[in-house]
Amino acid sequence: MGRILKNLKKFMRRFRAGNVQAHLDMSAMKSILIDEYIEKHVHTGTKYQDPRRLARFEYQVYSQNGEDGIIEEIFRRIGVTNKFFVELGVQNGLECNTTNLLVNGWSGYWVEGSRDCVEQLSRTFSELISKGVLRIRNAFIVAENISSLLKSASIEKEFDLLSIDIDGNDYWVWKALADYAPRAVVIEYNAMFRSNVKWVMKYNPDHVWTGTSYFNASLKSLELLGEQKGYKLVGCNFTGANAFFVREDLVGDKFCGPFTAENHYEPVRYHLQKKDGFKRDFGEFESI
């Protein structure tokens, strides 16, 4: 680590001088430092030694953080049924929680509020859409319309995965989904509030996230909502972005208890987010 920090200081001097190569070197150095930090604190950290703790299984393909790996591990433990997902809030589809599932033979339904993003989705995923593997709906998601958005698409009451990331009314939208019982749920939480704090953003159907800390709900409030709906909090990703819930009839001894915010809370570590060294795309592919 000492050698890396020494090199980092050298790169910083070159970076400030406007050296183009130094910008590339800094990106690589950041990635190395992040990998070493995660290795030290997750793979060898005392808290994460229980093999049932999900953060140990993180990896990133199309997700923003390590959600792809955690989702795979959840379904390795509980199994799959229809391999169908619903994701609310996907932007351009190249950095969300279910695109990797498409690569692995799943099908699903995306709802996105931005018309521009939906037009891009329609181009990028045109082949899967034409085959009926993926359906897309352009709609601004609120508590009042979420059930009708799913019913209009003839979504079955029980499907494998629900992912919610709409940067605001996530808590209220999940609460409003009373007619559906997905087997697992991924939902963004507001990690600014620590594990014992109950806090929910006041419901506002016109809310648009402005990049501030005012969004969604604390992990404790989501834990309690999950209990009301018949779900257990089984983990969070290491960056403190998303919480993972499994329907209580499927949990058994497969996950690390107790299923509380106090046990699974991860603080804000957005500085650990990293991008691969290439622009993401989703073209035609063969499963060979």
N, C-alpha and C positions, 0 to 999 in steps of 0.2 A: 504493500500500500504506500510506503514511503517513496518508493521509486516512481509510482504513478503520480503522487502529489507533486513531486519535483518536476516531472514532465508537464504536469498540468500548469504549473506556474510559468514554465517556459512557453507553452502554447498560448497562455493568456497574454504574454508580452507581444507575441507575434500577432495574436488576434487583435489587440488594440492598435497595432500598427497597420491594420487593414490587409494583412497577408491572406490571399484567397485560400491557399493550401492550409493555412492555420485554421480557417473556418471548418474545413473538412476534418482536420485533425481533432478539433475540439468536439465535433459531433461524435467521432469515433471514441474519443476519450470519455465523453459523457456516458456512452453506451457501456464501456468497460466498467466505469465506476458504478453504474446502476446494477450491472450484473453481479459485481463483487458485493455490493451492499445487500442485494436480495439473497445471494448465496450465504452470506454471514448471518443475516437476521431471520431468514425463513428456513432455509434447508438445514442450518445447524443451530438455530435459536431454540432455546428451551421451550418456549410457548408452542412451537410448531412441531414438536417431536411426535405427538399423537398422530398416527398414520391416517386417522379419520378427519384431520383438519384439512380443509379444502385448499388453503393458500399454498400448500406444498405442491399442488398439481397445476399451478398457473402456467399457461403459455399463451402466446398471442399469434393469431393468424390474421383475421380481419377485425377482431375486437379492439377496443381502444386500449385495454390493459390486458390482464391475463384471463379474461372471462372465458375465452374459448376452451382453455384447459380445464377450468372448473366445471363448466357445463358438461364437457365430455365425461369428467369423473363422476358427476352426479348421476348421469344416466348409465354409466358403467355399474353403479351400485344399485339403482332402482329399476334398471331396465327401461326399455321403450315400448310403446304400444303402437300408435299411429304415426310416429315420427313427424308430427305436425307442430309447427310453432306459430305464434302470433307475436309480432313485435310492433310496439307503438313508439314511433319516433326513430327513424333510421337515417335521416339526411340523405346522402347519396348512396348508401348501402355498402360502402367500402370500409366503414369503420363502425360496425355495429355487432350485436351479440349473436346474430343468427346466420350471417352470410357463410360462415364456416360450416354450418349445418347443411346448407344447400350443396356444398362440395361433397358432403358425406351422405347424400341421398335423401335428405329430408325435403319436405315441402312446407309451404306456409303462406302467411298473409301479413303484409306490411301496411301500416297506416302512417302516413307522413303529411304534416300540415303545410309544407312548402310546395307550391306548385312547380317552382323551378327544379327542386330536388326530385319531384315525381317525374317530371319530363326526362331528367337525366337517368333516373332508375329505369324508366321505360326503354331507354336506348341501351343501357348497360346490360340489363337482364332480359332483353327481348326474347332470346331463345327459350329461357325457362318460363317466361310468361306465355309464350305461344304454345308451349307444351302443357300448360296448366299446372306446372310445378309451383309457380309463384304467382300470387295475386297481390295487386297493389291498389290502395285507395288513397286519394287525396282528400284529407279532411282535417280540420282543426279539432283536436281531441279534447273533450270536456266530459265531466261526470254525466251530464244529461244525455250525451249521444253515444257513449262507449258501448252500451249493450246493443243499441240498434246497428252500430257499425259492424259488430260481429254477427248479429242475426241476419243482416242483409247479405252477408257473405256465406250464410249457411254453415257457420262454424259450429262444430259439435261441442256439446257442453264440456266434455272431458278431452283435452288434448295434452300433449306432452309438455310444452314450454310456453310460458308467457314472459315477455320482456317489456319493461316499461321504462322509458327514458325520454320524458317530455319537458324536463327542466322547469318544473313548476308544480302543477297539480297532480303529480304522480300518485301521491297518497290518496287523494280524493277519487281519482279514476279507478285505482285498484279497489277501493271501498265500494264503488258503485257497481262493480262487476259481480253482482250477486248470483247471476244465473249460470256462471261458468266455474269449473273446478279443474284448472290445469294442474298437472302433476308437480310441476316445479315453476317457480316464479323468480325472475331476476328484476330487481328494482333499484334505481339509484337512491342513495340516501345522502343527507346533509351531514357530513362528518365534522363540520365545525362544532356541532353540539356533541358533547361527550356522552358516554354510554348510559348514564343515569338520567339524562335530561329528556323530558317529554316536550316536544315542540313540533308543531305542524303549521305550515304556512296557511294563512287564512284563505279560504277558497275564493278564487276569482276566475270566472270563466273566460275573462279577457286577458289573463296574465300572459305576458311574453317575457322570457328571461332576458335580463339586461347585462348579464355577466357578473352580477354581484352574488353575495352569499345568501341572498333571500330567495330560497327555492325549496320546495318539497317538504321533507320532514326528517326529524332525527331518527337514528336507528332504533332507539327505545320505543318511539311512537309506532314505527313500522312493525317492530316485534309484537307489540300489543294488538295492532290491527291484524297481523297474521294469525295470532292466537284466536281472535274473534272469527276469522274466516276458516280456521281449521288447518293452519300451516305452522311449521316450526322454522325458526331462523337457524340455518345450518352453517352459515359462514359469510365472510365478506372478502373481497379481494384486497390485496396488500396495499394498494394505493388509496384505499378509503373511498371508493367511488360507488360500488354496487354491493347490494346485499342479496343473499340467495336463500330462498325458502323452498321447502319440500312439504307436500301435503302430509299431514301427520300420520295417516294410515300407511305411509310408505317409509317412514323414517326408521323405525326399529332401533337397532344398535349400529346402524351403518354410518352415523355421523357423530361428531364430537359435541357432547353435551357439557354443561347445560345449554339449552337453546335460547340463550339470553343475549341482549346487547352487551352486557358486562363481559361475557365470555368471548364474543365474536367481533366486537368493535375494533375497527382499524382507523387510526387518525388520518387526517389529510396528508397524503404523500404524492400530490400531483406532480412534484418534481421528478418522480420516478417514471413518469410516462415517457416513452421513447417511440420513435418511428423507425421502421426498417429503412435501409439505405436505397430504396427505390420507390417510385410512385406506384401506389396501389392500383390494380386493375382487376377486372373479372371478365375474362374472355371465354371463348369456347374451350372445352377441355374434354379429355377422355379419361375414364376411370379404368386404367389398365393394370 
